[in-house]
Amino acid sequence: MPRSVYYYWCRAAFRPDRYADEKERIAAIFHQHRGRYGYRRITWTLRRQGHPLNHKTVQRLMGRPGLASRLRPKRYRSYRGEEGEAAPNRLQRQFDTDRPNHKWVTDVTEFKVRGERLYLSPILDLYNQEIVSYEIARNPRLPLVMTMLKRATRRLATDETPMLHSDQGWQYRMALYRQTLTQHGIEPSMSRKGNCHDNAVMENFFGILKSEVVPEIRTRR
């Protein structure tokens, strides 16, 4: 090791840490939100508190003590091949709407709580991101989706005929599901095969739910 490098690190070891206060604030925010916040959200929180820092600096300061946000679990996939009848992609990623009960999206996701597998099937209104109806079950069978759908139809006025977008999961391709949609004037729409971006709003909802809400449930005993 060169002599100059050795003495540089000797002097550096006794210098005060210029980011000591920022490290404490970052750690406090991280633990306050139970590890849910990554460097981008912590940067935003610091700026709101009047402590502006570059996002790369925050990322570096979080890396040294090993502060890393939780990764989102992989989602349940219900596609089982060419079974039943698929609907065309009528939504076409047009996620905006100017009125409620005009465009709905749905999907099924799996998560684990206290060693049990549970399946959640919600319908989300693209008008205000409201969950119109949902059902939870221990298996992803057809009654899970049908119960959710029947609850949602009870909220519709006689002149409301929304579009309901989903992926090409087997539940949405069944004759009973399609018949129920027709009975209530609901127009079916399905994502293209293997393209999660066609249902991005629902995917994002599941991601937030799994990374922020489900860990909170697990810790309650």
N, C-alpha and C positions, 0 to 999 in steps of 0.2 A: 504494500500500500504506500502511495506517495506520502511524504512527510506533511505536505500541505493539506492533503485530504484528512489525515489523522487529526491534525490540530483544528481543522474546520469543524469536525464532528464533536470534538471535545468542547469547543466554544458553544456549538449549537445545543449541546445537552443542557446547558445552564441558562439558555435563553427562555424567557417566559413564553408560554403558548399564546400566540396572537388570536387563536380561535377558541380559547377556553370557554368563554361565555356562550359562544355560538354552539359549541358542542353540548353544553348543558341544556340549552333551549331545545336543540334538536332531539336529544334523548328524552326530554320531558314530553315533547309533542308525540314522539314515537310511542312511548309507553302509555301516555294518556289515551291514545287511540288503539291500544292493544296490538300494535304491530301492523295495523291495516294501512297506514300511510307510507307511501314510497317517497323518494326524494322530490318528485314534482309537487305533491300535495304539501309536503313539509315546507318546501320553498315558498309556496303560495301562502301558507299559514304564517311563516316568519314575516313575509312582506306585509301582511295584514296587521301584524303586531308591531310594525315599525322597524323591522330589522331586515332590510333588503340584502339578500345574498344571491350570488350567481348560482343557478341550479347545478352547475358542474362542481362548484365548491361544496354545496350541500351533499351531493352524491359522494364526493371524496371523503368528507367528514363522517358520513354514515358508514362508509366501507371499512374504516379503521377499526371501530368497535364491533363490527359485524351486524349493524342494524339494517335489516332487509325486510321488506313487506312480504306478507304471505302470498304465495303463488295461488292463482285460482285453479281449483280442481278441474279435471277434464269432465266434460258434460256427457250425459247419457245420450246415446244415439238409438233411435227407434227404427231406422231404416232396415228392412229385411228383404230387400229385393223387389222385383216386380210383382206385387201382391195387390189385388183390388184395382181401383181406378184412380189415377192422378189427375189433378186439376191444373190448368195452365197458370203461369205466374202473372196474375192480373195486377198485383200490387206494384211490381216493377221498381221496388225500392223507393216508392213515393211515400215516405213516412209522415208527411205533413197532411193535416186536415183542418178544416175550419169549423167543425161541429162534432159533438160527441156521438157515439154509436154509429160512426160512419166507416171507420177502418179499425178492425181488431186484429191482433196477432196472438198466436198461441204456440205452445211447445210443451214438451215433457222433459223434466230433468230429474236426475237421481242425486241424492246426497246421503251421507251417513251421520246419524246422531246417536251417540252412546252405543255404538256397535250395531245399530239397526239400519237397514237400507229403507229409505222412504222415497216416494216418487211424488213430485209436485206437478200439477197441471193447471196453469192459470190462463186467463184471457186478459190481455192488456189493451186498453183503448189508446190509440195513437194521438187522440186529441189532447189529453192531459196526463198520459202515462199512468192512468188509474187502473188498478186491477178490478175488472168487472166481476169476475167470479173465479173460484179456484177449488180444487179438490186435492186431497192428500191421501195416498194409499200405500200399502206395503208391497204392491206389485203394479206393474204398468199395463194392466189389462184394459180392455175396452170400456168397462164401467167407470174407470177413472176419468176418461175423457168425456163420456156421455153425461155423467153427473154434472161435471163442470159446464158442459154445453147447455143442458136444460136449465141450470140456474141462471146462466147468462141470458137466455131467451126470455125469462120472466121479467127482465128489466126493459125490454123493448116495447116502445109504443107501437101502435098499429101501423104507423107510417114510417117506421124505422126499419131499414133493410141493410144492415152493414155488410161489408166484405170481411171475411175471416181468413187470414193468411196463416199458413203453417208450413212445416217442412213436408217431406214425402213419407213421414212415418206411417207404419202399417195401420195405426188406429184411424188416421184421417182418410185412409183409402177404403175403409169398410163401407158396405152398403147402408148399414143402419146409421152411421154418421152422416153420410151424404143425404140420405132421406130426411133426416132431422133438419139439416141445413135448408133443404128445399121447402119443407113444410113452413118454415119461418121466413122464407124469402132471403136467406143469407147466401151471399155469393162466395163460393170457395175459391181460394187462391193458394198455390203451393210454390215454394222455392224450387229453383232448379236443383237437380240431384247433386249432392255434395257441396253445395254453395251456401255456407252459413251467413254470408253477407246479405243475402236476400231477406233474412229475418234478423237483422242486426240489433234492432231495438230490444227484442225479446232476449237475445243472447247477452246483451249488455245487462239487462235486468237480472238474469241468472248469475252473471259474473259478480255483480255487486252483492247479491243475496248470499252467495257462497263465501265470499271473502270477508264480509262485514257482519252479517246477521247470524249465520250458522255457527261460527266459532263462539259467539256470545251465548248461544243456546247450550253448546257443549260444556261450557264452564259452570252452568247453573246446576247444582246438585240438590 
